[in-house]
Each structure stands twice: as C-alpha cells, then as structure tokens.
Amino acid sequence: MMVESVEKVTPKRTGYKWELLALLWLAFFLNQADRQIFSVVLPLIRDDLKLTDAELGLIASALVWTYGLLVPVAGFIGDRLSRRSIIGFSLLFWSLSTMATGFCTTLLQFIVLRGIATGGGEAFYAPSANALLSEHHTKSRSFALSLHQTAVYAGIILSGLIAGYIGEHYGWRRAFFLFGGFGILVGLVIFARLLKDRPIRTEIQPSIWQTAGSIARKPTALLLTLAFACMVFVNVGYLTWMPSFLAEKFGLSLAAAGFSSLFYHHIGAAIGVLLGGKLTDRLALRNPVSRLWMQAGALLLAAPFIYFMSTAAGETATYTALFLFGIFRGIYDANIFASLYEVVRPAIRSSASGLMLMCAFLAGAFSPYLLGILKPIVGLTAGLSGLSISYVVGATAIALAALVFFKRDRAVQD
C-alpha cells in the first residue's frame, strides 16, 4: 500500500531554516539532558532505595532497549505524518515522563517511567528532526547536523553539573522535576512556532516493507549501522558509569564527578563536531566518500583514548584522555546521518534514520547492564578500558563500506 508524504515544501518565512535549527537544538538539548540525569544521581538513588548495581544498570538499559524498539516505528511515521507535530508531541511526552520519574520508589516504577515512558517518548524525536534539518539545509547538511549535535554535548554537560548540584543539596527527585518541567515549557513554544507552517502533501511514499527492503539492499547503510552500534555501545556504557567511576577512583563529590566525567569529553566533542562538519562538507563536494573516511579515521584515533580514560593514574591524565576521545568522537558524530543520506533517497530518510538508531541502541543497551555485572567481578577500570575494542570494530566496518560498496550504493537510488 502506498501513502503520501507530507513534508516536502519549504516555508517561505525568511530565516526559517535557522529558526528551525535553533528550536530543534533546544529540544535535542533536553532530550540528552533528561537521558543523563539518572546516571548523575545514580549513587543517590542507590543509597536511598537500596538498589544493586545490576538493577541500576537494568534501568539504564531499559530506556535504551525501549528507544531501540520504537525508533524505527518513529522513523516510518516521520516519513508519513507531520514531522513538526511528531517532534512537539514527543518532547511533551518524555518531559512529563521525566517529571514523573521523580516520584519513583521501586525498581518496577523506574523501569516503567524512566525506561519505557521516557525512552519511548525520546525515540520519536531524532528520525523526524534529522530528516527535517537535512531537507531544509541542503548545501550545509553536515554543518547543520553538526550544530544540532552540539546540543547533545551541552545537554549532557549541563545536566551533569545541574543535576549533580540539585541532587546533593535538594535531593535526586527535584532534578527530575526541574528538567521535566522545563521540557514541558519548551514543548509548548515549539508547538507555537513550528506548527505555523502546514506541510503540503506532494509525494508518494513506498510501503514500510519496500522501505526496509531498499535499505537492506545497501551494504554501505548496513555497515554504517554496525559502526554506529559500536559507537553507541561505548557511549551508553561510558555515560552511565563514568560519574560513579571518577567518584570512587578519585574521591570526588557527586557534583564534581558528574561535571568532570562529562565536561572535558563533551567540550572536545563539540570542537570536533564543528570542525568535522565544516571540513567534511568541503571535502564531500569533491568526493562524497570523504564522509566515510573521516568517520573511520575518527573512530580509530579515538580508541586509544577510551583505553587511557580509565587506566590513567591521575586526574589530569584522565581528563586529557576524555578530551581527546571527545575530539575524535565529535568528528565521527558530524557525519552519522550525513553519510547515511548519501546512499538513501530523501523520501525515506526518516525511516532509514529510525532503522539505524534501532539497531545501534538495541546493541548499545547491553553496555550499562554488562558493566554493572562486571563491576564487582573485574572492576570498572577493566570494563571501561575494554570498550576501546568496539571503536576499532566500527572503524573497520566503515572502511570496508568506503572501499567496496559506497560507489555502487550511491549510484543506485532505489
């Protein structure tokens, strides 16, 4: 069955594409901040509710599993309904769920509200947002997506600082109340601004199965997805356990550990993503495969610093490793979706993004739970340093796509 697409006309309002980017940046900021709160106040929740490390890892994994299962659904819907409406409703839903998490008292409540509800709401944001930005920023795609990506780093850094401070001084529950309430306000603003422009139906869409089949026939897309899964596996595990690791290793306060574990890495990532986005847009004008080579090189160069961030003896060496890990991670991030869109036609980009995110986050969801199990057995140092292997696997997958499959997959836009 064929259905019509709804988001193919650019509004005439001057500067709309930059207003769109600014509003989506704020939404993405909250998407990542709300996701990170739990990891920052994790020690307080453990002490208050007497949960085990494995149970805390399970809560974190539940969010990522839910996200991974629902994000392909979100992608297919984003190619068929108003992407602007999807973005607004998803922001309101995950913000309400974040606020409700502050009332949790049991493991089951955390899994339902934090894992399933928050993760489900967040799943509907990224496919529509990335496709919408790509549609409006045609000549500056990597740069626009890179600016959008900086919201991830800002959200994680500030949530680490703010949630850690609020948790220590006012209790962990109020951190969820604050971020959830702010998200509801932003959601209302997005509805007021983005929904002023009504999309026009202009294009026939393939069915869900036709879309999935088209993507599955592109080895480049599959290898890019494998690499993205390797990156997510590292990042989900790092974000969940690094604050606790620094607090235990260096005797830092919760606020200091939350800030230090996130700030140095994500400042590096912000620098890397902006440099990577600008440079790759220029290189891709000459040869589009440059996007893939930039990603492969970035993952390979980041791997040693993932190892050193957990094995370094002192704080300075640890933070230096986190910063350099962030630089190369950011260069990779600049082209996550820009590379995919080189081999996927515009009409199914939201669907392709959703499938890519699903595979990556379903794989990555095992990381915090696995590290939680390994923590009392081998320690977090061994667990975190071992994550470097995942980046090497990802770099190898992208290099294979660039060398063997990219040229053909880009030429065949089925």
C-alpha positions in Angstrom: 0.0 0.0 0.0 1.3 3.4 -0.9 0.8 6.5 1.2 1.5 10.2 0.6 4.4 12.1 2.2 3.6 15.4 3.9 6.8 17.4 4.5 8.2 18.4 1.1 7.6 22.1 0.9 10.0 24.7 2.4 8.1 27.5 4.2 8.6 30.9 2.7 9.4 32.7 6.0 12.8 34.3 5.8 15.4 32.6 8.1 13.0 29.7 8.8 15.7 27.1 8.4 17.8 28.7 11.1 14.9 29.2 13.4 14.1 25.6 12.9 17.7 24.6 13.8 17.6 26.8 16.9 14.3 25.3 18.2 15.4 21.7 17.4 18.7 22.4 19.2 16.8 23.3 22.3 14.6 20.2 22.1 17.7 18.0 21.5 19.4 19.6 24.4 16.5 18.4 26.7 16.4 15.0 25.0 20.0 14.4 26.1 19.9 16.2 29.4 16.8 14.2 30.5 18.5 11.0 29.5 21.6 11.8 31.5 20.1 12.8 34.8 19.7 9.2 36.0 23.4 8.5 35.6 24.4 11.6 37.5 22.2 11.0 40.5 22.6 7.2 40.4 24.6 6.9 43.6 21.9 8.9 45.5 19.2 6.7 44.1 21.2 3.6 45.1 21.7 4.7 48.6 18.1 6.0 49.0 16.3 3.0 47.6 18.9 0.3 48.2 19.1 -0.9 44.6 22.0 -3.0 43.4 24.5 -2.0 40.7 22.9 -4.6 38.3 19.4 -3.2 39.0 20.6 0.3 38.3 22.2 -0.9 35.1 19.0 -2.6 34.1 17.0 0.7 34.5 19.5 2.4 32.2 19.4 -0.5 29.7 15.5 -0.5 29.8 15.5 3.1 28.4 17.9 2.2 25.6 16.0 -1.0 24.7 12.7 0.8 24.6 14.3 3.6 22.5 15.8 1.0 20.1 12.5 -0.9 19.6 10.4 2.2 19.0 12.7 4.4 16.9 12.1 2.5 13.6 8.4 3.0 14.2 9.1 6.7 14.7 11.1 6.8 11.5 8.4 5.3 9.3 5.8 7.6 10.9 8.1 10.5 10.3 8.1 9.9 6.5 4.3 9.8 6.5 3.0 12.3 9.0 3.9 15.8 10.1 7.5 15.7 11.4 6.9 19.0 13.2 3.9 17.5 15.2 5.9 14.4 16.0 8.7 16.4 17.4 6.4 18.6 19.6 4.4 15.7 21.0 7.4 13.6 21.7 9.1 16.4 23.7 6.0 16.9 25.8 5.6 13.1 26.5 9.2 12.5 27.5 9.2 15.6 29.6 6.1 14.5 31.5 7.7 11.1 32.0 10.9 12.7 33.3 9.0 14.7 35.8 7.0 11.6 36.9 10.3 9.7 37.5 10.9 12.0 40.5 8.1 10.1 42.3 9.5 6.6 41.8 10.2 4.4 44.8 10.6 0.9 43.3 12.6 -0.8 40.6 9.5 -1.5 38.6 8.4 2.1 38.7 11.8 3.2 37.4 11.7 0.7 34.6 8.2 1.8 33.5 8.6 5.6 33.9 12.3 6.0 33.3 12.9 3.2 30.9 9.7 2.6 28.9 7.9 6.0 29.1 10.9 8.3 28.8 12.7 6.1 26.3 9.6 5.8 24.2 9.0 9.5 24.1 12.6 10.3 23.2 12.5 7.7 20.4 10.2 9.8 18.2 12.4 12.8 18.1 15.6 12.0 16.2 14.4 10.5 13.0 12.0 13.4 12.2 14.4 16.1 13.4 17.4 14.9 11.4 15.3 14.4 8.2 13.7 17.8 8.7 17.0 19.5 9.1 18.5 17.7 6.1 15.6 18.7 4.0 16.0 22.4 4.7 19.8 22.6 4.8 20.8 21.0 1.5 24.2 22.7 0.9 25.3 22.8 4.5 24.0 19.4 5.7 26.9 18.3 7.7 27.3 21.7 9.3 23.6 22.0 10.3 23.6 18.5 11.6 26.8 19.2 13.5 25.3 22.3 15.1 22.3 20.2 16.1 24.7 17.6 17.5 26.3 20.1 19.8 23.0 20.1 21.8 23.9 16.5 22.9 27.1 17.7 24.5 25.6 20.8 26.0 22.7 18.8 27.4 25.0 16.2 28.9 27.4 18.7 30.4 24.8 20.9 32.0 22.7 18.0 33.3 25.8 16.6 34.9 26.5 19.9 36.6 23.0 21.0 37.5 21.5 17.6 38.4 24.6 16.8 40.5 24.3 20.0 42.4 20.5 19.7 42.9 20.8 16.1 43.9 23.4 16.8 46.6 21.7 19.8 48.0 18.0 19.2 47.5 17.6 15.5 46.7 17.6 13.5 43.5 13.9 13.8 42.9 14.0 17.5 42.3 16.5 17.1 39.5 13.8 15.2 37.5 11.1 17.7 38.4 13.3 20.7 37.2 14.3 19.2 33.8 10.8 17.7 33.2 9.1 21.0 33.9 11.4 23.0 31.6 10.8 20.5 28.8 7.1 21.0 29.0 7.5 24.8 28.6 9.8 24.3 25.6 7.4 21.8 24.0 4.6 24.5 24.1 7.0 27.0 22.4 7.8 24.5 19.7 4.2 23.9 19.0 3.5 27.6 18.8 6.4 28.3 16.3 6.9 25.1 14.2 3.2 24.4 13.6 2.6 27.8 12.0 3.8 26.2 8.7 1.5 23.5 7.5 3.2 20.8 5.4 1.8 20.0 1.9 1.3 16.5 0.5 3.4 16.2 -2.6 5.0 12.9 -3.0 4.0 9.2 -3.0 5.8 7.1 -0.3 6.7 3.4 -0.5 5.3 0.9 2.0 7.1 0.0 5.2 8.4 -3.3 3.7 9.5 -1.6 0.5 11.4 1.0 2.5 13.1 -1.7 4.7 14.0 -3.7 1.7 15.5 -0.7 -0.1 17.8 0.0 2.9 18.7 -3.7 3.4 20.0 -3.9 -0.1 22.6 -1.2 0.6 25.7 -2.8 2.2 27.0 0.7 2.9 23.9 1.5 5.1 24.3 -1.8 6.9 28.0 -1.2 7.7 27.4 2.4 8.8 24.7 1.0 11.1 27.2 -1.6 12.5 29.7 1.2 13.2 27.1 3.4 14.8 26.1 0.5 17.1 29.8 0.1 18.1 29.9 3.8 18.9 26.6 3.8 20.9 27.8 0.7 22.9 30.8 2.7 24.1 28.9 5.9 24.8 26.0 4.4 26.7 28.3 2.5 28.9 30.6 5.5 29.4 27.8 7.9 30.2 26.2 5.5 32.7 29.2 4.6 34.7 31.9 7.3 34.3 30.5 9.6 37.0 30.5 6.7 39.5 34.0 5.6 38.4 35.5 9.1 39.0 33.7 9.5 42.3 35.1 6.1 43.5 38.6 6.4 42.0 39.4 10.0 43.0 37.1 10.5 45.9 35.2 13.3 44.1 31.8 14.7 45.2 28.8 13.7 43.1 28.6 17.2 41.5 32.3 17.2 40.8 32.3 13.7 39.4 29.3 14.3 37.2 30.8 17.5 35.8 34.3 16.2 35.2 33.2 12.9 33.6 31.1 14.8 31.1 32.6 18.3 30.6 36.1 17.5 29.2 34.8 14.8 26.9 31.9 16.8 25.5 33.8 20.1 25.1 36.2 18.1 22.9 33.3 16.6 21.1 31.7 20.0 20.4 35.0 21.2 18.9 35.4 18.0 16.9 31.8 18.0 15.5 32.0 21.6 14.3 35.4 21.2 12.7 34.4 17.8 11.2 31.1 19.2 9.9 32.7 22.2 8.1 35.7 20.2 6.7 33.6 17.3 5.5 31.1 19.5 3.7 34.0 20.9 1.7 35.6 17.5 1.0 32.3 15.9 0.1 31.8 18.5 -2.7 34.7 16.9 -4.4 34.2 13.3 -3.3 31.2 12.2 -1.1 33.1 9.1 0.2 35.2 11.6 2.2 32.4 11.5 4.8 33.1 7.8 5.4 36.8 8.1 5.6 36.5 10.9 8.1 34.3 8.7 10.3 36.6 5.7 10.0 39.7 7.6 10.9 38.0 9.3 13.8 36.9 6.1 15.4 40.3 4.5 15.0 42.1 7.5 16.5 39.6 7.7 19.4 40.1 4.1 20.5 43.4 4.6 22.5 42.0 7.4 24.5 39.0 5.3 25.5 41.5 2.9 27.0 43.5 5.7 28.7 40.5 7.4 30.2 40.0 4.6 32.7 43.6 3.4 33.1 45.3 6.8 33.6 46.7 7.2 37.2 45.9 10.8 37.8 43.0 13.2 37.2 44.8 15.4 34.7 45.8 12.4 32.5 42.2 11.1 32.8 40.6 14.4 31.7 43.1 14.8 28.9 42.2 11.4 27.6 38.5 12.2 27.9 39.0 15.4 25.9 40.9 13.7 23.1 38.4 10.9 23.0 35.8 13.6 22.6 37.6 15.4 19.7 37.6 12.3 17.6 34.1 11.2 18.7 32.8 14.6 17.6 34.4 14.3 14.1 32.6 10.9 13.7 29.3 12.4 15.0 29.4 15.2 12.4 28.6 12.6 9.7 26.4 10.0 11.3 23.4 10.8 9.3 25.0 12.8 6.5 26.9 9.7 5.5 23.8 7.6 5.6 21.9 10.1 3.5 24.5 9.8 0.7 23.1 6.4 -0.1 19.5 6.9 0.9 17.0 8.9 -1.1 15.2 11.8 0.6 11.7 10.2 0.7 12.8 7.5 3.2 15.5 9.3 5.2 13.4 9.4 8.4 12.8 5.7 8.1 16.4 5.0 7.4 17.4 7.0 10.4 15.0 5.1 12.6 16.3 1.7 11.5 19.9 2.8 12.0 19.1 4.1 15.5 17.1 1.0 16.4 20.0 -1.4 15.6 22.5 0.8 17.3 20.6 1.4 20.5 19.4 -2.2 20.9 23.1 -3.3 20.8 24.3 -0.4 22.9 21.6 -1.1 25.6 23.6 -4.1 26.8 26.6 -1.9 27.7 25.5 -0.4 31.1 24.0 -3.7 32.2 27.1 -5.6 31.3 29.4 -3.1 33.0 27.1 -3.3 36.1 27.6 -7.1 36.2 31.3 -6.9 35.6 31.9 -4.1 38.2 32.1 -6.4 41.3 34.0 -9.0 39.3 36.8 -7.2 37.4 36.1 -3.6 38.3 35.1 -0.6 36.2 38.7 0.1 35.1 38.8 -3.1 33.1 35.3 -2.8 31.9 35.6 0.8 30.6 39.0 0.3 29.0 37.7 -2.8 27.1 35.2 -0.5 25.4 38.0 0.7 23.1 37.7 -2.5 21.1 34.2 -1.5 19.9 35.6 1.6 18.2 38.2 -0.4 16.3 35.4 -2.7 15.0 33.4 0.3 13.9 36.3 1.9 12.1 36.9 -1.4 10.2 33.2 -1.6 9.1 33.2 2.0 7.7 36.5 1.5 5.9 35.1 -1.6 4.2 32.0 0.3 3.1 34.1 3.1 1.7 36.4 0.8 -0.2 33.9 -1.8 -1.6 30.3 -0.7 -1.6 29.8 3.1 -1.4 30.2 4.0 -5.1 27.6 1.4 -6.2 25.2 2.1 -3.4 25.3 5.8 -4.0 24.7 5.4 -7.8 21.7 3.1 -7.2 18.9 5.2 -5.5 16.2 2.5 -5.4 
